[in-house]
Amino acid sequence: MSEEDGHTDGGIEARLDEQDVFEPPASFVEQANVTDEGIYEEFEENWPDAWERAAELIEWEEPWDRILDDSNEPFYEWFVDGKLNASYNCVDRHLDERAEEVAIEWVGEPGESRTYTYEELHREVTEFAAALYELGVGEDDVVAMYMPMIPELPIAMLACARIGAPHAVVFAGFSPDALADRMNAGDSSYLVTCDGYYRRGDPLNHIEKARSGVEKVDQDVTSVVVDRLGDERAVDLGPDEHDYDTLVQEQAGATVEPVTRDAEDMLFLMYTSGTTGEPKGVKHTTGGYLAYAAWTSHAVLDLKPEDTYWCSADIGWITGHSYIVYGPLALGTTTLMYEGTPDYPDNDRFWEICDEYDVDVFYTAPTAIRAFMKWGPEYPAAHDLSSLRLLGSVGEPINPRAWLWYYEHIGGEECPIVDTWWQTETGGMMITTLPGINDMKPGSAGPPLPGIGADVVDPSGDPVGADRAGHLVVNRPWPGMLRTLYRNDERFLEEYWREYSKSERDQWVYFPEDGAKIDADGYITVLGRVDDVINVSGHRLGTMEIESAIVGVPGVAEAAVVGGDHELKGEAVYVYLITEDGQEETDAFRDEIVAAVDEGIGPIARPEEVIFTPELPKTRSGKIMRRLLEDIASGKELGDTSTLRNPEIVGEIAEQIGGADE
Ligand code: PRX
């Protein structure tokens, strides 16, 4: 926290100095879904059977025989032999009581809106499921989706779930190359996409990106194209492209019974970044994932069927899957989707939406909160936010100043904040306070949820003790956990699991690759990634993926990508670059590098700075000292450089970037 920040809003500093624990407001506790402190003990004493609580929130065609099968660790199975359908649970089962209630409230960026009641959602999901059958999609075929925040995205996901075809949603901001990589990895022969969408008033051409991605897919692809932009962009469809509306109209009134899926059958694949350049296809299943998404939506987000709930994430990431689509719809809630950005047409867009739709629960990311802080409290103050009951944060550590600002200016000091730590791989929230029970400590996510075992350990697996930094581990399975990496059990074992034979329970331990510390009350503060993954505005990006996009540019000899601190984004991408002999170090060349990253991954990974250097700091054994490069990028004081083969290079780089003395 810089001094300068302190001057702009000194009140926050003073308050944080005198108060570091906040009690949940009584008005919230009175009505909370979960208020019995005994729940932690109940899960401990009755583990794993206590997880029935989660499974009972959804409907099963056939009940499970066993809660947990741990005979083949760490390939755990949950709710063994249970049968269900996720689309039935998110749609059909609400028809008796909630047919006329709103399932999806959609707000387009230019200002229009669309509402789907549960009955309307049922109709369109069924019709699109019939259309998918007609196109030849069969059970277990992976259907890729490359769509922005439009209602047809959750509809297509639920239609896939209805017929047992796993979906693989690729964030619309990713590049065509990234789409092609993921479709090849998942062997997807089907794609649902759209013509375009609005971003800050401009209609973006999305179909062109989708088409150039499809060109690089190895197998033949059949595409469905949603017409989002109408007359704004007329698209001539090719022979393998089908218009979404026409397909749905052709199936008007069709009925498609939800197929019976085994609890362990794949519901979806979600690609995420890891240490190597190749994205990982995280596999989530029907029973455990859905039960876990529903349970955490109930216990942590406190969702009730009559709520209007808004998660401002994009469905292209796991947060949108679990907490825009599956969790809230499984509970019969109204889930709100917004197409655009928070600053269009003005910086109060989010608060205007909260006001207009009487949003009860709001879930966003620290990067957005930091932007709101910068814009100033007058934007939320101009709107009535009194409908809000609970606030959530996800995706990266939230600094205490941002926490307090959120608490005061958005929650009016009457809403608890849940700072929820979890990952693509965990399927749902793992570490956070229960808002009707626990006190909140700004900056610390809180204790592990009931039934979740988490600790902070040293490199040999021993707990580090209070307030010491170490590696976060999860030492018990949970229903929402990833089951494997798609077609790559070996990488799944290698990347996430270690067996500590000396540990008490002789158990397998899951490594999320995050650093953390734990305080005397058992509250966990997550410090950030310990692998080569960076977190830009809550988006997880692999440095190796970015590097491989860059080293393909003619004239580049070597590149190292690291994350450096960034006031708004949390972290930003910094590129250190050695050029080949004869390649001039010009701004035009920098632009080429930026364009290569746009093309390889997408504008979310766009470098903050490209720094030319004659050498990279390397250890005597030739390893790039990334930590040092990160410190230079963040302008931190540099630690020990004596183990370097070329210590003099550090000063040279720091001078170029100017970061070290800012
Ligand atoms: O480093 C942690 C950070 O985001 C990573 C997971 O990223 P992803 O799989 O894209 O999922 C993001 C949404 C769940 C984690 O390994 N992270 C997520 N939530 C928090 C967090 N870091 C600190 N505090 C959090 N609440």
Residues whose N, C-alpha, C, O or C-beta is under 5 A from the ligand:
A	BS01	PRX	T319 S393 V394 G395 E396 P397 I398 D419 T420 W421 W422 Q423 T424 E425 P512 D514 V526 G528 R529 G538 R540
